[in-house]
Structure formats: C-alpha cells, structure tokens
Amino acid sequence: SGVIIPLFINQLYHIVRILMSFLIPVRQKNEPPLDKGLIPWLGHALEFGKDAAKFLARMKEKHGDIFTVCVAGHYVTVLLDPNSFDAIINDTVFLDFTRARNQLLKRIFSLQLPSIKPTVYPFYVHINRTYMQFFMLEDVSACLVGCFSFQCNAGPAAFWLLGFLLTHPEAMEAVKSEIRCLTLQDTSLQHPPINPLEAHSTPVFDSVLSETLRLTAAVMINREVVQDKILRMANGKEYHLRQGDRVCLFPFLSPQMDPEIHQDPQIFKYDRFLNEDITVKDKFYKKEKRLKYYTLPWGAGKNICVGKEFAVTAIKQFVFLLLTHLDMEMCDPEAKLPPVNPSRYGFGMLQPDGDLQVRYRLKMPQHKM
C-alpha cells in the first residue's frame, strides 16, 4: 500500500494537468500579465469577492496598470490607466456590455429579457405635488437598472455626504455659508424660486458632492470581448485581448484614489474640485497629461447612469432641506465615519458598515442658519 498511494497521487497529478491544459488556454506573448492564483479554476475569486479594492491594488503594484486574473473560471483583464479608458468605453464592435447587463438583471430581478429593439419610455417622479420628467429610458431593462441604482446608490450617497459634512466642520460651514447667500438673494425677490438649488450655481456644494462620490463610489465598468482585439494604451504599448475574456475598469482605484492624480487621496477635502476663485476645477493630470476621466462615479460612454441628473438633484435637495430646517450635531463630537463594507466594491456606492449617531432638532422659524 505504501507504493500504491504515491503512484495514485502521481497519476492524479498528471490527470489534473491534462485537464487544466484544456481548461486554461495558452497565453500569447503580447497579452497582459496573467495571474492565475494558486487554486485551479477558482483562481482569485475568494480574494476578489472579499475586498476587490485591496486585491486589485495588490495586483496593480505587482503587474502595473494592466493585467489579467483568473476569477472562477473567467479571465478578467483589468485596466487601471485612465488615459486608456476610451479604448474600452467607446468600443462597441469588439467589446459588448449587453450580456453582462442581462446577467445582472437576471441575478437581481430574476428577469430574462428577450432581444428586442430599444423603446423609449418616459419615467416620471412625483416631487412636491408636481411631476418632473427626469430621464428617457431606452428599454425596460434600463428602467429596472435605473430604479435599482437610485434606491441602492442615492441613499448611501446622501448618508456619506451628510456624514462628511458633520465630521468636517470647515466643510459644513462652507456649504452653510453658500446656502445662506442663496436664501438672502431669494428673499429680496418678489417671486423667489421654488428650488434655490436649480436657480443658482452652488460650486462649493457641488465640490463636496464630487469629493464624497470620489471616496465612496466604486463602480466597475465591465465588457465582454466578443472578437479578438488589440488594445492600444496611451503610452503606445499594445496588448492582445482574447475573445471570450472579460475587460474591467475600476475607476475607484484609478483615477479616484490615485495619488498621482489626487494628492492625499484617502483624505476628504471639500474644496478638491474648486479653483482658488471658487469656480469648478476640472483640470487634473497624470504624468503631465491632462485627464479626461479624473473621477467616474456615474460610469461613462453609452452606459453612463441614465438617472445621473435626477440623482444629483435629489441628493443635494435632501441635504439642503436637512441643513435649512434642522439643527444637527453628532452625539459624540469625536466620532468618526463608519468603515465601508468591503464586499460592496464594484456594485456602485459603498455601504457603511455601521452607524453615525446624530442629534437634531427643528429650527425655529426666525432662526437663521
């Protein structure tokens, strides 16, 4: 028996190697660096699912801005160079988003949609006893994804925005000062606007929201390679993408948390997106090249969030109403924001893994902000 067992193990080893030679295609020289992981087929699935940001940051440090990883039998090429994003976002010939979208719908809604021609549906929301048409949806799937995204993303975004203001007094005072100016302007008018946020620009408020989303929006932009493709990077290098593989952009890691683009990326800076003259700052650079994508909380290209404008309006209006009608303070002045749930990376807004205790009271009518 002492001879049979080692012989059996040796035979099993060779059988596994033969099977894996069929399951794992031979990579070509001009393909991105491949990291298969230690466990056959499963690869990095466990680590990827547990904390995608931490895992991809480790892979980036090891391989650079582009690499391929094995995740539960799928080969996923991850691109982390924002200067090269357009080569993926704008390609509708070699890359496809439809299958990934339908798989998402099936998992979330148990819905299998047929292949139909896109139809436009007006979608209305009831606000303050008035109806506002806020986006035109291309098809039923877009409607479902839009509703799901709004429910799962706008709420957490409002939480983080308010949380950052409460834990950063200088940011809170800057936003309140801007709101005070709006209300003072409107009180002098014979017919003040119903919604001051729509009637006036709010660069400080907008910067705070942009900074909040930079720190807490962690979407993944996924494509399936339907034809072999040569990916040309911004630095001139070319990589072969294999048909059947997947391509993933993770803007949270780069550009949003890239120290070459945003100084001290882990720190909340309410004026990060403001110039010195309090105008919107939209010029950011990496390796002396101006970036088109310096933050991507809403996605990009044809798959940008269809409810972006409505979501921004709703989040700002919610926080605006709280600040104008309530006096708010933290129960513990030294409290910090709760950590994020690391398993939520890739699914939109990060979810808080805990609470922030707040004390509030209704403002008196004569009480100015």
C-alpha positions in Angstrom: 0.0 0.0 0.0 3.0 2.3 0.6 3.8 2.1 -3.1 0.2 2.3 -4.4 -0.7 5.6 -2.7 2.2 7.6 -4.2 1.5 6.1 -7.6 -2.1 7.1 -7.4 -1.2 10.6 -6.4 1.3 10.8 -9.3 -1.4 9.6 -11.8 -3.9 12.0 -10.3 -1.5 14.9 -10.7 -0.9 14.2 -14.4 -4.7 13.8 -15.0 -5.3 17.2 -13.4 -2.5 18.8 -15.5 -4.0 17.3 -18.7 -7.5 18.6 -17.8 -6.1 22.1 -16.9 -4.3 22.2 -20.2 -7.7 22.1 -21.9 -9.4 24.5 -19.4 -6.6 27.1 -19.4 -5.8 28.5 -22.9 -2.1 29.1 -23.8 -1.4 32.8 -23.4 0.3 34.8 -26.2 3.4 36.9 -25.6 1.6 40.3 -26.3 -1.2 39.6 -23.8 -1.3 41.3 -20.4 0.5 39.7 -17.5 -1.5 36.7 -16.2 -2.0 35.9 -12.5 -4.0 32.7 -12.2 -3.8 32.3 -8.4 -3.0 29.1 -6.5 -6.3 27.3 -6.8 -7.1 25.9 -10.3 -10.3 27.3 -11.9 -11.2 29.2 -8.8 -8.2 31.5 -9.1 -8.6 34.7 -7.1 -12.4 34.5 -6.8 -12.4 34.5 -3.0 -10.0 37.4 -2.5 -11.7 39.3 -5.3 -15.1 38.9 -3.7 -13.9 39.7 -0.2 -12.3 43.0 -0.9 -11.9 43.8 -4.6 -10.2 47.2 -4.0 -7.5 45.7 -1.8 -6.9 42.8 -4.2 -6.7 44.9 -7.3 -4.4 47.4 -5.6 -2.1 44.5 -4.8 -2.2 43.3 -8.4 -1.5 46.8 -9.7 1.5 47.0 -7.5 2.7 43.7 -8.8 1.9 43.9 -12.5 1.2 47.6 -13.4 -1.8 49.3 -15.0 -3.0 46.3 -16.9 -3.1 42.6 -16.0 -5.3 39.5 -16.3 -6.6 37.5 -13.4 -8.5 34.2 -13.2 -11.8 34.5 -11.3 -14.0 31.4 -11.0 -13.0 30.2 -14.5 -13.2 33.6 -16.1 -10.2 35.5 -17.4 -10.7 39.2 -16.5 -8.3 41.8 -17.9 -8.2 44.8 -15.5 -7.2 48.2 -17.0 -6.3 50.9 -14.5 -4.8 53.6 -16.7 -7.5 56.3 -17.0 -5.7 57.8 -20.1 -6.5 54.5 -21.9 -10.1 54.1 -20.8 -11.6 55.4 -24.1 -10.2 52.4 -25.9 -12.6 50.3 -23.9 -15.5 52.6 -23.2 -16.0 53.7 -26.9 -15.6 50.2 -28.5 -18.9 48.7 -29.4 -17.5 46.3 -32.1 -15.0 44.1 -30.3 -16.5 44.6 -26.8 -20.0 44.0 -25.6 -22.0 45.2 -22.5 -25.4 43.6 -23.2 -24.6 40.1 -21.9 -23.2 41.5 -18.6 -26.2 43.7 -18.2 -28.7 40.8 -18.8 -26.8 38.6 -16.3 -27.1 41.4 -13.8 -30.8 41.8 -14.4 -31.3 38.0 -14.1 -29.4 37.9 -10.8 -31.2 40.9 -9.3 -34.7 40.7 -10.7 -34.9 37.0 -11.8 -35.8 38.6 -15.2 -34.8 37.3 -18.6 -35.4 39.9 -21.3 -35.7 38.9 -25.0 -33.7 40.6 -27.6 -36.0 43.5 -28.6 -35.5 46.8 -30.3 -35.0 49.6 -27.7 -38.2 51.5 -26.9 -38.3 54.9 -25.2 -40.4 55.1 -22.1 -40.9 58.4 -20.2 -40.3 58.0 -16.5 -41.9 60.4 -14.0 -41.3 61.0 -10.4 -43.7 62.8 -8.1 -42.0 65.6 -6.2 -43.6 68.4 -4.1 -47.0 67.6 -5.8 -45.6 68.2 -9.3 -44.4 65.8 -11.9 -41.0 66.1 -13.4 -39.8 64.0 -16.3 -36.2 63.3 -15.4 -34.9 60.9 -18.0 -36.0 58.9 -21.0 -35.3 55.2 -20.7 -34.1 53.2 -23.7 -35.9 50.0 -22.7 -37.5 48.1 -19.8 -34.1 46.8 -18.6 -32.8 50.4 -18.3 -35.8 51.3 -16.3 -35.2 48.4 -13.8 -31.5 49.2 -13.5 -32.3 52.9 -13.1 -34.7 52.2 -10.3 -32.4 49.7 -8.6 -29.4 52.1 -8.9 -31.4 55.0 -7.5 -32.7 53.0 -4.5 -29.3 51.4 -3.7 -27.0 54.4 -4.5 -28.7 57.7 -3.8 -29.5 56.8 -0.2 -25.9 55.8 0.7 -24.6 58.8 -1.2 -26.7 61.2 0.9 -25.5 59.4 4.0 -21.9 59.8 3.1 -22.4 63.5 2.0 -24.0 64.4 5.3 -21.5 62.3 7.3 -18.5 64.1 5.7 -20.1 67.5 6.5 -20.8 66.6 10.1 -17.3 65.2 10.7 -15.6 68.2 8.9 -16.8 71.4 10.4 -14.9 73.6 7.9 -16.8 71.9 5.1 -20.1 72.2 6.9 -19.6 76.0 7.4 -18.6 76.5 3.8 -21.7 74.8 2.5 -23.9 76.6 5.0 -22.4 79.9 4.0 -23.1 79.3 0.4 -26.7 78.3 1.2 -27.1 81.5 3.3 -26.1 83.6 0.3 -28.7 81.8 -1.8 -31.5 82.3 0.7 -30.6 86.0 1.2 -30.7 86.6 -2.6 -34.1 84.9 -2.9 -35.7 86.8 0.0 -35.1 90.1 -1.9 -37.1 88.8 -4.9 -40.8 89.3 -5.4 -41.2 85.8 -6.6 -38.4 83.6 -5.1 -37.7 80.3 -6.9 -39.3 77.2 -5.6 -36.0 75.4 -5.7 -33.0 77.6 -5.0 -30.5 74.9 -6.0 -31.8 75.0 -9.6 -31.9 78.8 -9.8 -28.3 79.3 -8.6 -24.9 77.7 -9.0 -23.5 76.0 -6.0 -19.8 75.3 -6.7 -19.0 74.6 -3.0 -21.9 72.2 -2.6 -21.0 70.6 -5.9 -17.4 70.1 -4.9 -18.4 68.5 -1.6 -20.6 66.1 -3.5 -17.9 65.3 -6.1 -15.4 64.6 -3.3 -17.9 62.4 -1.5 -18.5 60.4 -4.6 -14.8 60.2 -5.3 -14.3 58.5 -2.0 -17.4 56.3 -1.9 -18.5 55.4 -5.5 -16.8 52.2 -6.5 -18.4 51.1 -9.8 -16.9 48.5 -12.1 -17.2 49.0 -15.9 -17.3 45.6 -17.5 -17.2 44.4 -21.1 -17.0 41.0 -22.8 -14.5 40.5 -25.6 -16.6 39.2 -28.5 -13.8 39.4 -31.0 -10.0 39.3 -30.6 -8.9 42.9 -30.0 -5.6 44.8 -30.0 -5.7 47.3 -27.1 -3.6 50.4 -27.7 -2.6 52.0 -24.5 -1.9 55.7 -24.1 1.8 55.0 -23.6 2.0 53.3 -27.0 2.1 49.7 -25.8 -0.3 47.2 -27.4 -1.9 44.2 -25.8 -4.0 41.4 -27.3 -7.4 40.8 -25.7 -8.7 37.3 -26.3 -12.2 36.6 -27.4 -14.3 35.2 -24.5 -12.3 37.0 -21.9 -13.7 40.0 -19.9 -12.4 43.5 -19.5 -12.9 45.5 -16.3 -12.3 49.2 -15.5 -12.2 50.0 -11.8 -12.2 53.9 -11.5 -12.2 53.8 -7.7 -8.6 52.6 -7.7 -7.6 54.8 -10.6 -8.2 57.7 -11.1 -10.3 58.3 -7.9 -7.7 57.0 -5.4 -4.6 57.5 -7.4 -2.0 59.7 -5.5 -0.5 60.8 -8.9 -3.9 62.5 -9.7 -5.3 63.4 -6.3 -3.0 64.5 -3.6 -3.6 62.6 -0.3 -6.5 60.6 -1.9 -7.6 59.0 1.3 -8.4 62.4 2.9 -11.7 64.2 2.4 -11.0 67.7 1.0 -14.2 69.6 0.4 -12.5 72.1 -1.9 -10.7 69.5 -4.0 -12.9 70.3 -7.0 -12.7 74.1 -6.6 -10.3 76.6 -8.1 -9.0 79.5 -6.0 -11.7 81.8 -7.4 -14.4 79.3 -6.3 -15.0 78.0 -9.8 -15.3 74.4 -10.8 -11.9 72.7 -11.0 -11.8 70.2 -13.9 -8.1 70.1 -14.8 -6.3 67.1 -13.4 -3.1 65.5 -14.7 -1.2 62.2 -14.6 2.3 62.1 -15.9 1.9 65.6 -17.2 -1.1 64.7 -19.4 -4.5 66.2 -18.7 -7.1 63.6 -17.8 -10.5 63.3 -19.4 -11.5 60.9 -16.6 -10.4 62.1 -13.2 -13.4 60.7 -11.3 -16.0 58.3 -12.7 -18.8 57.7 -10.1 -21.5 57.6 -12.8 -19.8 55.4 -15.4 -19.0 56.7 -18.9 -19.9 56.4 -22.5 -23.1 54.8 -23.7 -23.5 53.1 -20.3 -23.4 56.2 -18.2 -26.0 56.3 -15.4 -29.3 57.4 -17.1 -30.5 58.9 -13.8 -27.4 60.9 -13.0 -29.0 64.4 -13.2 -32.0 63.3 -11.1 -29.8 61.6 -8.6 -27.6 64.6 -8.1 -30.7 66.9 -7.7 -32.3 64.5 -5.2 -29.2 64.1 -3.1 -28.5 67.8 -3.0 -32.1 68.7 -2.3 -32.3 66.2 0.5 -29.2 67.5 2.3 -30.3 71.1 1.5 -33.6 70.6 3.3 -32.0 69.0 6.3 -29.5 71.8 6.7 -32.1 74.6 6.3 -34.8 73.1 8.5 -32.8 71.2 11.2 -30.0 71.9 13.7 -27.8 68.8 13.6 -24.8 67.7 15.5 -23.0 64.5 16.3 -23.8 62.8 19.7 -20.1 62.2 20.1 -18.1 65.2 18.7 -15.1 62.9 18.3 -16.9 60.2 16.4 -15.6 59.1 13.0 -17.5 57.9 10.0 -18.1 54.1 10.0 -15.9 52.0 7.7 -17.2 50.7 4.4 -18.4 47.2 3.7 -15.5 45.9 1.6 -17.7 43.3 -0.1 -19.6 46.1 -1.9 -16.7 47.2 -4.1 -17.9 47.1 -7.7 -21.6 47.4 -7.1 -22.0 51.2 -7.1 -22.0 53.3 -3.9 -20.2 51.7 -0.9 -22.4 50.8 2.0 -21.5 52.0 5.6 -20.6 49.2 7.9 -22.1 50.9 11.0 -23.9 54.0 12.1 -23.2 57.6 12.9 -25.2 58.8 15.9 -26.7 62.3 15.3 -28.7 64.7 17.4 -31.1 67.0 15.7 -34.0 69.4 16.3 -36.3 71.5 14.2 -35.1 75.1 13.7 -37.3 77.9 14.9 -38.8 80.0 12.1 -36.8 83.1 13.0 -33.6 81.1 13.4 -31.1 81.8 10.7 -28.7 79.1 9.5 
